[in-house]
Amino acid sequence: MSADRLTDLHARYAPELLRYLSGFAGGNRQTAEDLLQETMIRVWRHLDNLPPEPEQTRRWLFTVARNVAIDAIRRRQVRPAEVSLPDALPEAGPDATSGAVVAVDTLKFALGSLSGPHRRILDELYLRGRTPDETARLLGVPIGTVKSRAHYALRSLREAVSCPVS
């Protein structure tokens, strides 16, 4: 019974919900479809809360969709920005050894130029694989401090790697 009801809800409201969720996804269809799928999973889990009237049902579905989208946005904001250092390093050519030496030296210099707290944050997040929450608890600092230090440390590394000191 509940599977039929969910199928009916999906058939009736999915196109509207997908358009709505596209706004949260910045127009990215794949992300909007993922949000729609998560919305339908939540609806299925709470099908007993579904209002009986069609207009109330529609409002309830859009509220669930909005909450799913907001949760997804918050999850993305909690994660530190990812840096792809290999893109910033010189490509291997005929003399890959000298390029690698320069890249490693540049990275060592960049890491050495960071303050102790910034280096410690990167160490905990990227070398030890801790989450921002775990790092905050371990270091006894607010989560916002962890995120801020990670942001500024990565920005400094990006700048140092893209403009090596001679």
N, C-alpha and C positions, 0 to 999 in steps of 0.2 A: 504493500500500500504506500509506504513512504517513498519508495523508489519511483513509483508512478507519479506521485505528487511532485517530487523533485524534478523529474523529467518534464512535467508540465510547466513548472515554474521556469525552468531553464529555457524551454521552447518559447515561452511567452515573453520573458523579460531579458534574456541574454543580449540581444542586439542593443537594447537601450542601456543596459548596464555596461556593456563593452564601450559604447560611445562615452559614457560618463567617466569610466575608469581611464580612458585614453587621455583625458585631461590631466589626471594625476601622473600618468606615465610619460608625459611630455610628447604624446603622439606616437610613442613606440608601441606598435601593435602587439609584439610578443610579450612585452611587460604587461600591457593591458589584459591580454588573454590569461597570463599567469595570475593577475589580480582577480579576474573573473572566476577562475578555477578555485582560488582560495576562498572567494566569496561564497561560491556554491558549496564548498566543503563546510564552511561555518553554518550556512543555512541548513544543510543536512543534519549537522550536529545539534542544531537548536530548532528543528522543525516543529516541535511542540509549542514553540513561542510564536509561530506564524499567525498573524491576525486573520480573522475569517473574511473580512471585507476586502474586496479587490484593491481599493485605493489605499487602505491601511497596509495591505500586503506590499504594494508597490513602495510606499514610504519606508516600510521596515527593511525591504531588500536594499534600497538605496542607502539607508543608514548603515547596514551591515557592510556594504561595498565601500562606503566612505571610511568606516573604521578599519577595514582591511588595508585600504590604500594608505591611510595615516600610519598604521603600524609598519607598513613596508618602508615608508619614507623615514620614519624614526630609526628603523633597523639600519638603513643605509647611512644615516647621519652618525650613528654610534661607531661604525667601523672607520678606522683611520684610513686616510687616503692611501691608495696603493701606488707604489713607485716602481716603474720598470727600468731599473738601472741598465740592463743590457742594451736598451735602446740608446742610452746616453754614451755608452762606451764605444770606442772606435771599432769598426769591423775588422775582422782578421783579413789580412792581405798577404802579400808575399813575405813580409817581415812581421808575422803575428807576434813573435816574442817581444819585440820592442814595443809594439802597441799595447800588449798585455801588461808589460812592466810600467808603462806610462799610466795606464788605466788604474792599476793597483796602487801606484804611488799617489795618483790624484785622489783616489778614494780614501787612502790612509790619511792624506793631508786634510781632506774634507771632514772625516770623522774626528781627527785630532783638533780641528778648529771648533767643534761643538763644545758647548758647556757640559760639565759633568751630568747635571740633571737631564739634559737632552739626550746624551749618549746612553744614560741608564734607561730612559723610556724606550728608546729604539731597541736596546738590548733585550728588555723584557718583552716587548711586543713582537719583534721580528726574529730574534735569535732564539729566545726561549719559548715563543709561541703563546704567550699569555694574552688573555683578552684585556681590553681597557679596564674593565671592572676589577679583574684580578690584579692588574698592575697598580691601580689606585689603592686597593686594600693593602697590597704588599708594601708600597712606598709610603702609605699614610697620607696621601694627597687626594683632593677631590677629583672625580672623574673628568671634570672640565679641564683641570690642570694637565692631566694625562693627554687628553685630546689636543689641547693647545700646544703642549711641548712637542708632541709627535708631529703636529702640523708644521711648526716652525723649524724643527730639526730636519724634517724631510725637505722642506723648501730650501734650507741652507745647503743640504747635500746636493739637491738638484742644481742649484746655482753654482756650487763649487765644481761639480762634475762637468757641467756644460761650459764653464769658463775656467779651465785649469790654470793654476798659478805657475808661471815659468821660473 
